[in-house]
Amino acid sequence: MSEFGAFTSFLSGIGLGGVVTFLIKHFLEQRSKLREVWLLDYKAACDGLLDAYREVALSNSDEAKKRYAYWELKLQLYASEAVLQRLQELKDSAPGTVARESAQRTLLREMRKDLGFA
């Protein structure tokens, strides 16, 4: 039993607190890197969706609709539930209506919240 006491004294002597600090710091850095990657992917999905939305509004082609559907699906990986609900409201509204304009504004506001801009 005295060997255990000597071992713990040795560990505390070499800086057990330093080891714990290192582990916590490492965990926080990894979490920060993951958040950064998520943010970049989410921003790309938002940009892709908005660009595809513009293409559908301009041309209404099948190609543009497929691209929009792709970005919408990709956005579902990253977006909050509020963004997904606003996106559904946008899809349910008729083009050129007040409801569509309102849905666009609220969708963009929710996206900015997710990205940390609002």
Secondary structure, 3 states (H helix, E strand, C coil): CHHHHHHHHHHHHHCHHHHHHHHHHHHHHHHHHHHHHHHHHHHHHHHHHHHHHHHHHHHCCHHHHHHHHHHHHHHHHHCCHHHHHHHHHHHHCCCCCHHHHHHHHHHHHHHHHHHCCC
